[in-house]
Amino acid sequence: MLQLNVERGQLRRKPMRFHAVREPFSTLRWNFNKLKQNEVMLYLRCKDRPLSSDPLDRHVVAVNSSPLERGHSLVIPAINRCLPQVLTDVAVRIATDLMLLFDDDSFHVLFNSLLGQASVNHLHLHALTWPYDSDLINRKCEHVMGDMYVIRRPNWFISTIVFQLCSHDRLDKFIWDVSKCADFLSSKEVAHNIFLSRAQPLRMSGEEWSEDRKQQLPLLVTAYIFPRVSIAGAKPAVSFNPAALELAGCLTAYTYRFFETISEEIALRIIDEEATLPDSLFNQLCSQLKDVLSGKTPQKPNNYDSGDSDLTSPELDELRDSFQTFEMHSPRRFFINQKRRPGSADSAIAFTFPGDEHHQPEQDVQPGGSSSA
């Protein structure tokens, strides 16, 4: 299914240039702490079972200024922690809770890793309703081990790892499986996209494709994880970008010309060139992931270094585009230069930067940018 959305291509924040799936968070680059107050819609909290161990964590649902569809929002777990775009168990917990809270089969939660079409290196997911069903939920699966399943090509145009939440008492195991899988892929520097949807119970027999037309089967929260080819640079919005929604078969065209000329053959070729891993590599990843999930291979702990390293020339250009004006939060700014404010009764001190003698301290400076991802 292809939907035209010209505004998405025009308004979406230009994707940043990244070098690794586990690239550290950088305070120098645009992040969601630059959100304006009127872009924050609500904060998520669970009283009887806290979302994270720190009660000061703020889990935000924010406006997306370039939505894919009506109601498309950004979910930002622990925004105050400044986490990089690497999926955590808290993020999976929030995504699963949202799926369970919405009694709507068209509601989805999406995740794009760095080098997998994520445009901002600050942990976030996408929440939206999509008016068309993904045909992915009707495909036959292959059981690997435990709760791990796969859909291999050519049964779907990109090989997929699948986990399904079958009952309430399996909630913690489902969250563990999905977060462990994402952590494994990122530790291997394999870009990936995740599509959370509601699907009929996974089946391993029968036809390759089978739709529950009579709607007799239950619809269960299901995570489809797509290991993919890495995309390092920003791509012009002339066709479509294969991200989580697109790899689930829900395409968005950014131009009228592409919308009018696209064919199934062209769409499959774009996905094959820009996203599809070789079958041998997918099989190797599945074999290694099987060992990780079974406990045979211990997972290395996450170590994130500071991301405020030297920036390349394209990244400096990106900063000039992203920060027209911004507010400095560091207290160090106040001690660079000090001047007594003339005529002040309380001898208050005015602080300016060197060379900014004519700067007006009373003028408000607003942070630049908007929430587009």
Secondary structure, 3 states (H helix, E strand, C coil): CEEECHHHHHHCCCCCCCCCCCCCCCCCCCCHHHCCHHHEEEEECCCCCCCCCCCCCCEEEEECCCCCCCCCEEEECCHHHCCCCCCCHHHHHHHHHHHHHCCCCCEEEEEECCCCCCCCCCCCEEEEECCCCCHHHHECCEEEECCEEEECCCCCCCCEEEEECCCHHHHHHHHHHHHHHHHHHHHCCCCEEEEEEEECCCCCCCCCECCCCCCCCCCEEEEEEEECCCCCCCCCCCCCCCCHHHHCCCEEECCHHHHHHCCHHHHHHHHHHHCCCCHHHHHHHHHHHHHHHHCCCCCCCCCCCCCCCCCCHHHHHHHHHHCCCCCCCCHHHHHCCEEECCCCCCCCEEECCCCCCCCCCCCCCCCCCCCCC
